[in-house]
């Protein structure tokens, strides 16, 4: 009788996503690549990266210890580097692996030490980038105040410009924390930026 191994109970689940404005062919290409890489089950959705992704939430909730989540690229899974790292931390805590088929041209598998090192470096880079952005922001405000420019009257415009600049790199919660504004304000700005639906 053959012994049951960990590989026998492991399931590899692929997650695919394109935005609502991207072609369906992009979703099909991800599905094809994930199947070719060995995914047994796929979860696909066509939705913006800033919107709530019910498919992703269901996919993450369905994973069991020993399973592997696979995506083609990190931006298909996460909104930002910090979001990616928080997902990896959650998966690691539940003994679930993550495979990214192409991260800067390299395959990353969180079950091996090299990939863990890459992700640790990414975490450091993300923190450094945020600190640099915050420092530049402070310097800009201080220069404006020193020049006698009125800051308060244009705060809403400034917040809107910053949110729109950061929306592809960070989640609404991260943007709110980074800018020191209410999360509801971030969602309002993002909603206002959406194009009206065609009649």
C-alpha positions as CSV (number, residue, x, y, z in Angstrom):
1,X,0.0,0.0,0.0
2,X,1.4,3.4,-1.0
3,X,2.0,5.8,1.9
4,X,0.0,9.1,1.8
5,X,2.4,12.0,1.5
6,X,2.0,15.8,2.0
7,X,2.0,16.2,-1.8
8,X,-1.1,14.0,-2.0
9,X,-3.2,16.4,0.2
10,X,-1.7,19.6,-1.2
11,X,-3.9,21.6,-3.6
12,X,-2.6,24.3,-5.9
13,X,-5.1,27.1,-6.5
14,X,-4.6,29.8,-9.1
15,X,-5.9,33.3,-8.8
16,X,-6.4,35.4,-11.9
17,X,-7.5,39.1,-12.2
18,X,-7.8,41.8,-14.7
19,X,-9.4,45.2,-14.3
20,X,-12.8,46.0,-15.7
21,X,-11.2,48.0,-18.6
22,X,-8.8,45.2,-19.7
23,X,-9.5,42.7,-22.4
24,X,-10.9,39.3,-21.4
25,X,-8.0,37.8,-23.4
26,X,-5.7,38.9,-20.5
27,X,-7.7,36.8,-18.1
28,X,-7.6,33.8,-20.4
29,X,-3.8,34.2,-20.8
30,X,-3.4,34.1,-17.0
31,X,-5.7,31.0,-16.7
32,X,-3.7,29.3,-19.4
33,X,-0.3,30.0,-17.7
34,X,-1.6,28.9,-14.3
35,X,-3.0,25.7,-15.7
36,X,0.3,25.0,-17.5
37,X,2.1,25.5,-14.1
38,X,0.0,22.9,-12.4
39,X,-3.0,24.6,-10.9
40,X,-5.8,22.3,-10.1
41,X,-8.4,24.9,-9.5
42,X,-8.8,28.5,-10.7
43,X,-10.5,31.6,-9.2
44,X,-11.0,34.4,-11.8
45,X,-12.5,37.9,-11.6
46,X,-12.5,41.0,-13.6
47,X,-12.4,43.9,-11.2
48,X,-10.4,47.0,-10.4
49,X,-7.5,46.7,-8.0
50,X,-9.0,49.4,-5.7
51,X,-12.4,47.7,-5.5
52,X,-13.4,45.0,-3.0
53,X,-12.4,41.6,-4.5
54,X,-14.9,39.0,-3.4
55,X,-13.3,36.3,-5.5
56,X,-9.9,36.9,-3.9
57,X,-11.4,36.9,-0.4
58,X,-13.2,33.6,-1.1
59,X,-10.0,32.1,-2.6
60,X,-7.9,33.1,0.4
61,X,-10.5,31.8,2.9
62,X,-10.7,28.4,1.1
63,X,-7.0,27.7,1.4
64,X,-6.0,25.0,3.9
65,X,-2.6,24.3,5.5
66,X,-0.3,22.7,2.9
67,X,-2.1,24.3,0.0
68,X,-0.3,26.6,-2.5
69,X,-1.7,29.8,-4.0
70,X,-0.4,30.7,-7.4
71,X,-0.6,33.9,-9.5
72,X,1.1,35.0,-12.7
73,X,2.4,38.4,-11.4
74,X,2.2,40.2,-8.0
75,X,0.0,43.0,-9.3
76,X,-2.7,40.5,-10.1
77,X,-2.9,39.6,-6.4
78,X,-1.9,42.7,-4.4
79,X,-2.5,46.5,-4.6
80,X,1.0,47.3,-3.4
81,X,4.2,45.9,-2.0
82,X,2.9,46.3,1.6
83,X,-0.4,44.6,0.6
84,X,1.5,41.7,-1.0
85,X,3.7,41.3,2.1
86,X,0.6,41.2,4.4
87,X,-0.9,38.5,2.3
88,X,2.3,36.5,2.4
89,X,2.5,36.9,6.2
90,X,-1.1,35.6,6.5
91,X,-0.4,32.7,4.3
92,X,2.8,31.8,6.1
93,X,1.0,31.9,9.4
94,X,-1.5,29.3,8.0
95,X,1.3,27.1,6.5
96,X,0.2,28.0,2.9
97,X,2.7,28.7,0.1
98,X,2.6,31.4,-2.5
99,X,4.1,31.1,-6.0
100,X,4.4,34.1,-8.3
101,X,5.3,32.9,-11.8
102,X,7.0,36.2,-12.7
103,X,8.2,38.7,-10.2
104,X,10.7,40.9,-11.9
105,X,11.3,38.1,-14.4
106,X,11.9,35.5,-11.6
107,X,9.7,32.8,-10.2
108,X,9.1,33.3,-6.5
109,X,8.0,30.5,-4.2
110,X,7.6,31.5,-0.5
111,X,8.4,27.9,0.6
112,X,12.1,28.4,-0.1
113,X,14.6,30.6,1.7
114,X,15.7,32.6,-1.4
115,X,12.2,33.8,-2.1
116,X,11.7,34.7,1.6
117,X,14.9,36.8,1.3
118,X,13.5,38.6,-1.8
119,X,10.3,39.4,0.0
120,X,12.2,40.7,3.0
121,X,14.2,43.0,0.7
122,X,10.9,44.2,-0.9
123,X,9.5,45.0,2.5
124,X,12.6,47.2,3.2
125,X,12.3,48.9,-0.1
126,X,8.6,49.6,0.4
127,X,9.2,51.1,3.8
128,X,12.1,53.2,2.5
129,X,10.0,54.5,-0.4
130,X,7.2,55.6,1.9
131,X,9.6,57.4,4.2
132,X,11.2,59.3,1.2
133,X,7.7,60.3,0.0
134,X,6.7,61.5,3.4
135,X,10.0,63.5,3.8
136,X,9.5,65.2,0.4
137,X,5.9,66.0,1.4
138,X,7.0,67.6,4.6
139,X,9.7,69.6,2.9
140,X,7.2,70.8,0.3
141,X,4.7,72.0,2.9
142,X,7.4,73.7,4.9
143,X,8.7,75.6,1.9
144,X,5.2,76.6,1.0
145,X,4.5,77.9,4.5
146,X,7.9,79.7,4.6
147,X,7.0,81.4,1.3
148,X,3.7,82.6,2.9
149,X,1.5,80.4,0.8
150,X,-1.9,79.4,2.2
151,X,-2.1,75.6,2.6
152,X,-5.4,75.1,4.4
153,X,-7.6,76.5,1.7
154,X,-6.5,74.0,-0.9
155,X,-6.3,70.9,1.3
156,X,-9.1,69.1,-0.5
157,X,-7.4,69.6,-3.8
158,X,-4.1,68.5,-2.4
159,X,-5.7,65.4,-0.8
160,X,-7.4,64.5,-4.1
161,X,-4.2,64.8,-6.1
162,X,-2.3,62.7,-3.7
163,X,-5.0,60.0,-3.6
164,X,-5.1,59.8,-7.3
165,X,-1.3,59.5,-7.5
166,X,-1.2,56.7,-4.9
167,X,-4.2,54.7,-5.9
168,X,-2.4,52.2,-8.1
169,X,0.3,51.6,-5.5
170,X,-1.6,51.4,-2.2
171,X,-4.9,50.3,-0.8
172,X,-7.5,52.9,0.4
173,X,-6.6,52.1,4.0
174,X,-2.9,52.5,3.4
175,X,-3.5,55.8,1.5
176,X,-5.6,57.1,4.4
177,X,-2.9,56.2,6.9
178,X,-0.1,57.6,4.8
179,X,-1.9,60.9,4.1
180,X,-3.4,61.3,7.6
181,X,-7.0,61.6,6.3
182,X,-10.1,59.6,6.9
183,X,-10.6,56.3,5.0
184,X,-14.1,57.5,4.0
185,X,-12.5,60.5,2.3
186,X,-10.2,58.3,0.3
187,X,-13.2,56.2,-0.9
188,X,-15.2,59.4,-1.7
189,X,-12.3,60.7,-3.8
190,X,-12.0,57.4,-5.6
191,X,-15.7,57.2,-6.2
192,X,-15.8,60.8,-7.6
193,X,-12.9,59.9,-10.0
194,X,-14.9,57.1,-11.6
195,X,-16.3,57.8,-15.1
196,X,-20.1,57.9,-15.1
197,X,-21.6,54.7,-16.6
198,X,-22.9,55.0,-20.1
199,X,-26.6,55.5,-20.5
